[in-house]
Amino acid sequence: MSAFRKTTETFTAGARTLPQRYFIGPEIFAQEQAKVFGRQWMLVGHQSEIAGVGDFLVATVAGESLIVLRDQRLTVRAFYNVCRHRGTRLCEAPTGRLRAIQCPYHAWTYALDGRLTGAPHMDEAPDFEKSDYSLHAVHLVLWEGFIFVNLAASPIPAAEWFAPLASKFAHWNLPQLRSARRMEYDVRANWKLIFQNYSECYHCPGVHPALAKISPYDSAENDLAEGPFLGGFMEISKGASLTMSGKACARPLGEIQGEDQHRVFYYSIFPNMLLSMHPDYVMVHQLWPQSIEQTLVQCDWFFHPQAAEVGAPGYHYDPEDAVAFWDMTNKQDWHVCELSQQGIASRAYRPGPYSPRESIPAAWDREYLRFMSEA
């Protein structure tokens, strides 16, 4: 029995694409940094990236450098990458392992839980207490094994924010998966165009002929059609997978049964995650806007933690079969997004009408505008 539950999807007659300023205006980009990326739950990675004590990654969110790490108790924490002494950047490497966090300037030293443990010669300073100078913490939550941070002083509670997704993906075993490959793309297009492109397959017959052969473009059914999380499934031809060979490239991710064995699920998770779940692998895009017309996209391919084990009967493991397929498809998407960016910048651009097959991009626009209108 499928775990998917379809809801009625509505299309708002007269819905049109966003005005030009939302794609080329520097003032819009500044507002997005403050109202979207600086206030919402942002994906920064997966827990498997920092599996051991002291493992860390550095992420830049809304212009702020953050250290995300495992402390001595294996708790995942996040701190501003700023020394409490004179504000020096603490970690320069993008990833690594730490025994402690030490400032490269004056050697102030912090435990992995953020406590200041060493401050040379500060015992000579009157009224100085190490306990007053812990690293500034950042709100953090794990959702299905993915690490999200929020820079707001009082963010919407994570349980409330992620409520529409509660237990929705349990049978994909997302927390246990491991990334086999990461690719980065420099896309010369506004980040919103990438979300909108991901959210419809109206373009698939012309842009993605290989994808359209395996997954019919008109097979989409959506169960999340309003709000910050949008998407649903598309059919995969029986016996096929979204790979270059057309065959499954790994063992199933979990207890995926019935019709879900022949479906790929696509969800956009506002504001920087695209989650694509196949029976044999999961693909995740992280979107990091660099400017109003440039976006860094990080793409990971996740597999069952035992997928590579030798001798597993009946299972074929070839992650590059999936990576090559989606690298090809990603580049096709980035190309048309860049063409859209170029065309929207023209004085001739005017908002155009959405097709009924673009109800999800139209819904995404409404949600985006809701966040941008907040004080």
Helices and strands as residue ranges (DSSP letters): H 21-24, H 26-32, I 33-37, E 42-46, G 47-50, E 55-61, E 64-70, E 76-80, E 95-97, E 101-102, E 109-110, E 116-118, G 122-124, G 130-132, E 139-143, E 146-150, H 158-161, G 163-165, G 170-172, G 174-176, E 178-187, H 191-198, H 204-207, H 209-214, E 221-224, E 229-235, G 258-262, E 263-269, E 273-277, E 282-291, E 294-303, H 319-344, G 356-358, H 359-373
